[in-house]
Amino acid sequence: MDRRIDPEEPAGVSVILPAFNEKNNLKTVVESVIASVAPNTNAYEVIIVDDGSRDGTDAVAQSLTGLRGVKLFRHEANLGMGEAVKTGIRHAEFPILMDIPCDNQFNAQDIVPFIDKIKTADIVVGYRVNKAQGFRRKLFSAFNILLLRAFFGLALKDPTWVKMFRKKIFDTIQMESRGFFWETEVLVKAKAQGFRIEEVPTTMQPRLSGKSKGNSFFRAFDVLLSMLRLKIGFITSRFFKR
């Protein structure tokens, strides 16, 4: 099944920024996103979702709401990356969504190619031409890519990096994951439903402040279990359709 893309869809981009303990990075990320998005779209908003931070991120986020188009939503407890993105999606005003981490490792100037590519796609996935990561994180990433190809036939260069979506895909894709697995889940379900997925190259900046939230064996094991559950769910659903 191949979904048809509506070329007459109105312009407008909602950038979702899930933030957990990123007080030293958030201001730079928000300002750089606005500088990149504002000249290249007719309308935009920047949605900060503070996912229960305890380092003062909420105060920084509140101070940024004075900037044009910046909105803030806050979870009282840390619910996970997936839940933060869901909150952003629920409150998004525009038909195009983009999720960007608040660690300042994504170069906001790379947003422009996403805006161009989404005209002919439902999802645009960025891939890093330079991965400014340690050996362990690169190993986890390579393992994830191999499993996605083996389990679901999803051949993407960098499935866990920055993405742009058409909001309407979430009318038929239900996000169940609360954590880091949310993006893998969406991509797998989008492929199964015939949505068009494209890729664009991006650069990656080294993290200068704060700590990575996904660089642990616990996170890697949790993603593996989530992938196995998703695969079993696909097999089960096909079996009962027979």
Secondary structure, DSSP 8 states (H G I E B T S, - for coil): ------TT----EEEEEEESS-TTTHHHHHHHHHHHHGGG-SSEEEEEEEES-SSSHHHHHHHHTTSTTEEEEEESS---HHHHHHHHHHH--SSEEEE--TTS-B-GGGHHHHHHHGGG-SEEEEEESS----HHHHHHHHHHHHHHHHHH----S-TTS-EEEEGGGGGT------STTHHHHHHHHHHHTT--EEEEEE-B----SS--SS-SHHHHHHHHHHHHHHHHHHHHHHHHH-
